[in-house]
Structures are given as C-alpha cells and as structure tokens.
Amino acid sequence: MAPPEDAPGHPDYRFTLANERTLLAWLRTALALVAGGVAVATYAPDLGVRWGSAVVALGLVFSGLAVAVLGYRRWRGNEAAIRAGRPLPASWLMPTVAAAVAAVVVVVAVLVGVEVLGR
C-alpha cells in the first residue's frame, strides 16, 4: 500500500513530473541547436567568409551542449527544492540561452551581409 500523498517528505508527483517535462523541453532545445549547427555546416559551407560557416556551426553545437548540461543542472536543483519543500531556485538559464541565440543570429546576419555585399 502506497503512503498517502500528504505524508511528510513525500512531494507531490505533479511537481516532479512537471519538472521532468521542463528538462525534456531543454533537451529538445539543445538537440535543435545541435541539429542547426549540423545543418549550417552541411548546407551553408560558404557563409560570407571561408570560416564563417564553421564559426556559426560550432557556436550552435556548443550552445546545444551548454543548454543540455545547464538544463540538467536546473532540473536537479529544482528537484532538490521540491523534495525539501523550498522555493525553486532562481534561474539564469533562459536569459543566457536567449543571449547565446541572439549572438549567433547577429554573427549570421553579419556573415550574410558580407556575402550579399561581396557579390
């Protein structure tokens, strides 16, 4: 027989499952960034300058790696807070990912501008 949901030390499963879904969303985002890096390396080999495609592709792949690792760390911190009954820790992951994606977009815009103006 399972302990009642309001037993001491027993977190509500809904919070744990929501936390898990959030981790899966971060992992999907990481996978999309890596796939974008592979796509740039494969289908845009000459992006403005000879090394442009490699820089953008590596930026996307390393961003994907960082998002996966940081998403896991966020999941682990949230899980510990849920189990201890504490408020969830503040997260800087969202602004960091937004800044990284914005940086990649700026680099791509500059490289595309160089390619278009170089014609």
C-alpha positions as CSV (number, residue, x, y, z in Angstrom):
1,M,0.0,0.0,0.0
2,A,1.4,3.4,-1.0
3,P,1.8,6.1,1.6
4,P,-0.8,8.9,1.4
5,E,0.2,11.9,-0.7
6,D,0.3,14.2,2.3
7,A,2.8,12.1,4.2
8,P,5.8,14.0,5.4
9,G,8.7,14.0,3.0
10,H,6.6,12.9,0.1
11,P,6.5,15.5,-2.7
12,D,3.5,15.9,-5.0
13,Y,4.2,13.8,-8.1
14,R,2.7,16.5,-10.3
15,F,5.6,18.9,-9.5
16,T,8.2,16.2,-10.1
17,L,6.6,15.3,-13.4
18,A,6.3,19.0,-14.5
19,N,10.0,19.4,-13.6
20,E,10.8,16.4,-15.8
21,R,8.8,17.8,-18.7
22,T,10.7,21.0,-18.4
23,L,14.0,19.1,-18.5
24,L,12.8,17.3,-21.7
25,A,12.0,20.7,-23.2
26,W,15.5,21.9,-22.5
27,L,16.9,18.8,-24.0
28,R,14.8,19.3,-27.2
29,T,16.1,22.8,-27.4
30,A,19.6,21.5,-27.1
31,L,19.0,18.9,-29.8
32,A,17.6,21.6,-32.1
33,L,20.6,23.8,-31.6
34,V,22.9,20.9,-32.4
35,A,20.9,20.0,-35.5
36,G,21.0,23.6,-36.6
37,G,24.8,23.5,-36.3
38,V,25.0,20.4,-38.4
39,A,22.7,21.9,-41.0
40,V,24.8,25.0,-41.2
41,A,28.0,23.0,-41.6
42,T,26.3,20.8,-44.3
43,Y,24.2,23.2,-46.3
44,A,25.9,26.6,-45.9
45,P,29.6,25.8,-46.3
46,D,30.4,29.3,-47.7
47,L,28.8,31.8,-45.4
48,G,30.2,35.2,-46.3
49,V,33.8,34.2,-45.5
50,R,35.6,30.9,-45.7
51,W,35.5,30.3,-41.9
52,G,32.0,31.8,-41.3
53,S,30.1,28.5,-41.6
54,A,32.4,26.7,-39.2
55,V,32.1,29.5,-36.6
56,V,28.3,29.5,-36.7
57,A,28.1,25.7,-36.7
58,L,30.4,25.4,-33.7
59,G,28.6,28.1,-31.9
60,L,25.3,26.3,-32.3
61,V,26.7,22.9,-31.4
62,F,28.4,24.3,-28.2
63,S,25.3,26.2,-27.3
64,G,23.3,22.9,-27.6
65,L,25.8,21.2,-25.3
66,A,25.6,24.0,-22.8
67,V,21.8,24.0,-22.8
68,A,21.7,20.2,-22.2
69,V,24.1,20.4,-19.3
70,L,22.6,23.5,-17.7
71,G,19.1,22.2,-18.2
72,Y,20.1,19.1,-16.3
73,R,21.6,21.1,-13.5
74,R,18.4,23.2,-13.3
75,W,16.3,20.0,-13.2
76,R,18.5,18.7,-10.4
77,G,18.3,21.9,-8.4
78,N,14.5,22.1,-8.8
79,E,14.1,18.5,-7.8
80,A,16.1,19.1,-4.6
81,A,14.0,22.1,-3.8
82,I,10.7,20.3,-4.4
83,R,11.8,17.4,-2.2
84,A,12.9,19.8,0.6
85,G,9.7,21.9,0.3
86,R,11.8,25.0,-0.5
87,P,11.0,27.6,-3.2
88,L,12.5,26.9,-6.6
89,P,15.9,28.4,-7.1
90,A,16.2,31.4,-9.4
91,S,17.4,30.5,-12.9
92,W,19.6,32.5,-15.3
93,L,19.3,29.8,-17.9
94,M,16.6,31.4,-20.0
95,P,18.4,34.8,-20.4
96,T,21.7,33.0,-21.1
97,V,20.2,30.9,-23.9
98,A,18.4,33.9,-25.3
99,A,21.7,35.9,-25.4
100,A,23.6,33.0,-27.0
101,V,20.9,32.5,-29.7
102,A,20.9,36.3,-30.3
103,A,24.7,36.3,-30.6
104,V,24.5,33.5,-33.2
105,V,21.8,35.5,-35.1
106,V,24.0,38.6,-35.1
107,V,27.0,36.7,-36.4
108,V,24.9,35.0,-39.1
109,A,23.4,38.4,-40.1
110,V,26.9,39.9,-40.4
111,L,28.2,37.0,-42.5
112,V,25.1,37.0,-44.8
113,G,25.6,40.8,-45.2
114,V,29.3,40.2,-46.1
115,E,28.2,37.6,-48.7
116,V,25.5,39.7,-50.2
117,L,27.7,42.9,-50.4
118,G,30.6,40.9,-51.8
119,R,28.6,39.9,-54.9
